[in-house]
Amino acid sequence: MATNLDLAALRVFLRVAELAHFSRAADELALPKGRVSRIVRDLEARLGTRLLQRTTRRVSLTADGELLAERAQVLLADAGEIESLFQQDAQLTGRLRVDLPVRLALDVVLPALPAFLAAHPGLAIEVSCSDRRVDLIEEGFDCVLRVGAVHDPMLVARPLGQMSMVNVASPAYLAAHGTPATPDELLAGGHVLVHYSQTWADRRPRFDWLDASGQERSLTLPSRVTVNNTDAYQAAVLAGAGVAQFPVQGVRHLLADGRLVRLLEGFEAAPLPVRLVMSQRRHTPRRVRVFMDWLAERVASRLDG
């Protein structure tokens, strides 16, 4: 038999879950505590599963409760979206979940986010900052910002621009090992790379560059430090662990103050494409469209054309 979920009951359940307390939820909802408890019990009975673990001090979600809470947030946000579907001036409400590369999040997006939220007080945003390739659909992201190729046919990619690359090392490293002028001198001079890899299975440190004809070239070099995070990558290079290849945008300030030195000019790697990615679905909620337009404008203004 199909179960008709009561949106009001879901709102009560979510408030109890968020506050981990029946009494506090009742106070915020302006409802008697007994009624709040009864609504949750009825919801559990209707679904045939326990949603909350209750103790004398606090309330916590069961595994089924966590699943319902995640889906209920989306359902209620979409319900609010339907109510305002034909009201373009209606306030945006609901929750967004996005994933951003660490450096773009720290340098470009997060500093401007409070102003966006001030303009849309009904929105809440969950920001995941990572360099790994998250599963947008499986992990429930509304959109992700990706640097590099996108091959998944279930995703829609919106090009924003590209990030030019630069070869760098610390002054201390160059003082100790010399400054190479060509990729061949990297190899002949015994230079090492700081190896960046999103997966530990990638054990092939390479120096990549475009030759005079625009063809991609690659040279395998030794590495003594491997990292899987851009902050760690930057820290290792600053500490003198080797040569690295960075997007210019992420190290421009370090080049300006002399903490990193640009080298091997004319032998830069191919620019990295930057895309805003979302899943294919019939209707994109207005809150997602508005946020994506803001994010696209914010990021594209800091990238190459």
C-alpha positions as CSV (number, residue, x, y, z in Angstrom):
1,M,0.0,0.0,0.0
2,A,1.3,3.4,-0.9
3,T,2.2,5.7,2.1
4,N,1.1,9.3,1.9
5,L,3.7,11.3,3.8
6,D,2.6,14.3,5.8
7,L,4.9,17.2,5.0
8,A,4.1,18.8,8.3
9,A,5.1,15.6,10.1
10,L,8.3,15.6,8.2
11,R,9.0,19.2,9.3
12,V,8.4,18.2,12.9
13,F,10.7,15.1,12.6
14,L,13.5,17.2,11.1
15,R,13.3,19.8,13.8
16,V,13.6,17.1,16.5
17,A,16.5,15.5,14.6
18,E,18.3,18.9,14.2
19,L,17.9,19.9,17.8
20,A,18.3,16.3,19.2
21,H,15.6,17.1,21.7
22,F,11.8,16.9,21.8
23,S,11.3,19.7,24.3
24,R,13.4,22.2,22.4
25,A,11.8,21.3,19.1
26,A,8.4,21.7,20.7
27,D,9.3,25.2,22.0
28,E,10.6,26.3,18.5
29,L,7.5,24.9,16.8
30,A,5.2,26.3,19.4
31,L,3.6,22.9,20.0
32,P,3.0,20.9,23.1
33,K,5.8,18.4,23.7
34,G,3.3,15.5,23.8
35,R,2.0,16.4,20.4
36,V,5.5,16.5,18.9
37,S,6.2,13.1,20.4
38,R,2.9,11.7,19.0
39,I,3.6,13.1,15.5
40,V,7.0,11.4,15.4
41,R,5.6,8.1,16.8
42,D,2.8,8.2,14.2
43,L,5.4,8.8,11.5
44,E,7.4,5.8,12.7
45,A,4.3,3.7,12.7
46,R,3.3,4.8,9.2
47,L,6.8,4.0,7.9
48,G,7.2,0.8,9.9
49,T,10.6,1.7,11.3
50,R,12.3,3.4,14.2
51,L,13.6,6.8,13.2
52,L,15.0,8.1,16.6
53,Q,16.8,6.6,19.5
54,R,15.5,8.2,22.7
55,T,17.4,8.5,26.0
56,T,16.6,10.6,29.0
57,R,19.1,13.3,27.9
58,R,19.0,13.4,24.1
59,V,17.7,12.0,20.9
60,S,19.7,10.6,18.0
61,L,18.9,9.4,14.5
62,T,18.9,5.7,13.7
63,A,20.3,4.6,10.3
64,D,16.7,4.7,8.9
65,G,16.3,8.1,10.5
66,E,19.4,9.5,8.9
67,L,18.2,8.3,5.5
68,L,14.8,9.8,6.0
69,A,16.3,13.1,7.2
70,E,18.4,13.4,4.1
71,R,15.5,12.7,1.8
72,A,13.1,14.8,3.8
73,Q,15.3,17.9,3.5
74,V,15.2,17.5,-0.3
75,L,11.5,16.8,-0.4
76,L,10.6,19.8,1.8
77,A,12.8,22.1,-0.2
78,D,11.3,20.9,-3.4
79,A,7.8,21.4,-1.9
80,G,8.7,25.0,-1.1
81,E,10.0,25.3,-4.7
82,I,6.7,24.2,-6.1
83,E,4.8,26.7,-4.0
84,S,7.0,29.5,-5.5
85,L,7.4,28.1,-8.9
86,F,5.3,30.8,-10.6
87,Q,6.4,33.5,-8.2
88,Q,9.8,34.7,-9.5
89,D,10.0,37.3,-6.7
90,A,9.4,34.8,-4.0
91,Q,12.1,34.3,-1.4
92,L,14.4,31.3,-2.1
93,T,14.2,28.7,0.6
94,G,15.7,25.3,1.4
95,R,19.1,23.7,1.6
96,L,21.8,23.4,-1.0
97,R,24.7,20.9,-1.0
98,V,27.8,21.7,-3.1
99,D,31.3,20.4,-3.5
100,L,34.2,22.7,-4.4
101,P,37.9,22.2,-4.9
102,V,39.8,23.3,-1.8
103,R,41.7,26.3,-3.3
104,L,38.8,27.7,-5.2
105,A,36.6,27.3,-2.2
106,L,39.1,29.1,0.1
107,D,40.2,31.8,-2.3
108,V,37.2,32.6,-4.4
109,V,33.9,31.2,-3.2
110,L,33.8,31.2,0.6
111,P,34.9,34.9,1.0
112,A,31.9,36.0,-1.0
113,L,29.4,33.5,0.3
114,P,28.1,35.6,3.3
115,A,27.0,38.3,0.9
116,F,25.0,35.7,-1.2
117,L,23.4,34.3,1.9
118,A,22.5,37.8,3.1
119,A,20.6,38.3,-0.1
120,H,18.8,35.0,0.3
121,P,18.1,34.6,4.0
122,G,15.9,31.6,3.5
123,L,18.8,29.5,2.1
124,A,21.2,27.2,3.9
125,I,24.3,25.8,2.1
126,E,26.4,22.7,2.9
127,V,29.8,23.2,1.4
128,S,32.1,20.2,0.9
129,C,35.7,21.2,0.2
130,S,37.7,18.3,-1.3
131,D,40.0,17.5,-4.1
132,R,38.5,14.0,-4.6
133,R,36.0,13.2,-7.4
134,V,32.8,13.0,-5.4
135,D,29.8,11.0,-6.7
136,L,27.4,13.8,-7.3
137,I,24.3,11.6,-7.6
138,E,25.1,9.0,-5.0
139,E,26.2,11.6,-2.4
140,G,23.3,13.9,-3.0
141,F,25.1,17.1,-4.2
142,D,23.1,19.7,-6.1
143,C,26.1,20.8,-8.0
144,V,29.9,20.5,-7.9
145,L,32.7,22.6,-9.3
146,R,35.2,20.4,-11.1
147,V,38.7,21.1,-12.4
148,G,39.6,18.7,-15.3
149,A,37.7,16.4,-17.5
150,V,34.1,15.3,-17.0
151,H,33.2,12.0,-18.7
152,D,30.0,10.9,-16.9
153,P,27.1,10.9,-19.4
154,M,24.6,11.3,-16.4
155,L,26.1,14.7,-15.7
156,V,25.6,18.1,-17.3
157,A,28.7,20.2,-17.4
158,R,28.7,24.0,-17.8
159,P,32.1,25.4,-18.9
160,L,33.3,28.4,-16.9
161,G,36.8,28.9,-18.3
162,Q,40.2,27.4,-17.7
163,M,43.1,27.7,-15.3
164,S,46.6,28.4,-16.8
165,M,49.4,26.5,-15.3
166,V,52.8,27.6,-13.9
167,N,55.9,25.7,-12.9
168,V,57.2,26.7,-9.4
169,A,59.7,25.8,-6.7
170,S,60.8,27.5,-3.5
171,P,63.9,29.7,-3.4
172,A,65.6,27.3,-0.9
173,Y,65.1,24.3,-3.3
174,L,66.5,26.2,-6.3
175,A,69.5,27.4,-4.2
176,A,70.3,23.8,-3.3
177,H,69.6,22.2,-6.7
178,G,69.9,24.9,-9.3
179,T,67.4,26.4,-11.7
180,P,66.5,24.3,-14.7
181,A,65.8,26.1,-18.0
182,T,64.4,23.1,-19.9
183,P,62.6,19.8,-19.1
184,D,65.8,17.9,-20.1
185,E,67.7,19.9,-17.5
186,L,65.2,18.7,-14.9
187,L,66.2,15.2,-15.6
188,A,69.9,15.8,-16.1
189,G,70.1,17.9,-12.9
190,G,68.6,15.3,-10.7
191,H,65.5,17.3,-9.8
192,V,62.5,15.9,-8.0
193,L,58.9,16.6,-8.2
194,V,56.3,17.0,-5.4
195,H,53.8,14.5,-6.7
196,Y,50.1,15.3,-6.5
197,S,47.7,12.4,-6.9
198,Q,44.0,12.1,-5.9
199,T,44.5,8.3,-5.7
200,W,47.4,6.5,-4.0
201,A,47.4,4.1,-7.0
202,D,48.9,6.8,-9.2
203,R,52.6,6.3,-8.6
204,R,53.9,8.0,-11.7
205,P,55.3,11.5,-11.0
206,R,55.3,13.4,-14.3
207,F,56.3,16.8,-15.5
208,D,53.9,17.8,-18.3
209,W,54.2,20.6,-20.8
210,L,53.0,21.8,-24.2
211,D,55.7,21.9,-26.9
212,A,56.0,24.7,-29.5
213,S,53.5,22.9,-31.7
214,G,50.9,22.6,-28.9
215,Q,51.4,18.9,-28.4
216,E,51.3,17.5,-24.9
217,R,54.7,16.2,-23.7
218,S,55.5,14.3,-20.5
219,L,58.7,13.4,-18.6
220,T,58.7,10.9,-15.7
221,L,60.8,12.2,-12.8
222,P,61.5,10.9,-9.3
223,S,59.5,12.1,-6.3
224,R,60.1,11.7,-2.6
225,V,56.8,13.4,-1.4
226,T,53.3,12.4,-2.7
227,V,50.2,14.3,-1.5
228,N,46.5,14.1,-2.3
229,N,45.4,17.5,-1.1
230,T,46.2,20.9,-2.7
231,D,46.9,22.5,0.7
232,A,49.5,19.8,1.4
233,Y,50.8,20.1,-2.1
234,Q,51.4,23.8,-1.6
235,A,53.0,23.3,1.8
236,A,55.4,20.7,0.5
237,V,56.6,23.0,-2.3
238,L,57.0,25.9,0.0
239,A,59.1,23.7,2.3
240,G,61.5,22.9,-0.6
241,A,60.4,19.3,-1.3
242,G,60.6,19.7,-5.1
243,V,59.3,21.3,-8.3
244,A,55.5,21.5,-8.8
245,Q,53.0,22.6,-11.4
246,F,50.1,24.8,-10.1
247,P,47.3,26.8,-11.6
248,V,48.5,30.4,-11.6
249,Q,45.4,31.5,-9.7
250,G,46.3,29.4,-6.7
251,V,49.9,30.6,-6.3
252,R,49.9,34.2,-7.7
253,H,50.2,35.7,-4.2
254,L,53.1,33.4,-3.3
255,L,54.9,34.4,-6.5
256,A,54.3,38.0,-5.8
257,D,55.9,37.9,-2.3
258,G,58.8,35.7,-3.4
259,R,57.9,32.6,-1.4
260,L,57.8,30.7,-4.7
261,V,59.7,31.2,-7.9
262,R,58.4,30.7,-11.4
263,L,60.7,28.5,-13.6
264,L,60.7,26.7,-17.0
265,E,58.7,29.5,-18.6
266,G,57.5,28.3,-22.0
267,F,57.2,24.8,-20.8
268,E,53.8,25.0,-19.0
269,A,51.3,22.2,-18.8
270,A,48.0,22.5,-20.7
271,P,45.4,24.7,-19.0
272,L,42.9,22.9,-16.8
273,P,39.2,23.3,-17.8
274,V,36.8,24.4,-15.0
275,R,33.2,23.3,-15.1
276,L,30.1,23.6,-13.0
277,V,28.5,20.1,-13.0
278,M,25.0,18.9,-12.1
279,S,22.9,15.8,-12.6
280,Q,20.5,15.5,-15.5
281,R,17.0,15.9,-14.3
282,R,13.8,17.3,-15.7
283,H,13.5,20.3,-13.3
284,T,16.2,22.1,-11.5
285,P,14.9,23.9,-8.4
286,R,15.1,27.7,-8.6
287,R,17.4,27.9,-5.6
288,V,19.9,25.7,-7.4
289,R,19.7,27.7,-10.6
290,V,20.2,31.0,-8.8
291,F,23.1,29.7,-6.8
292,M,24.7,28.1,-9.8
293,D,24.4,31.4,-11.7
294,W,26.1,33.3,-8.8
295,L,28.8,30.6,-8.5
296,A,29.5,30.6,-12.2
297,E,29.9,34.4,-12.3
298,R,32.0,34.4,-9.2
299,V,34.4,31.7,-10.4
300,A,34.5,32.7,-14.1
301,S,35.7,36.2,-13.2
302,R,38.8,34.7,-11.7
303,L,39.7,32.3,-14.6
304,D,41.1,32.6,-18.0
305,G,38.6,32.9,-20.9
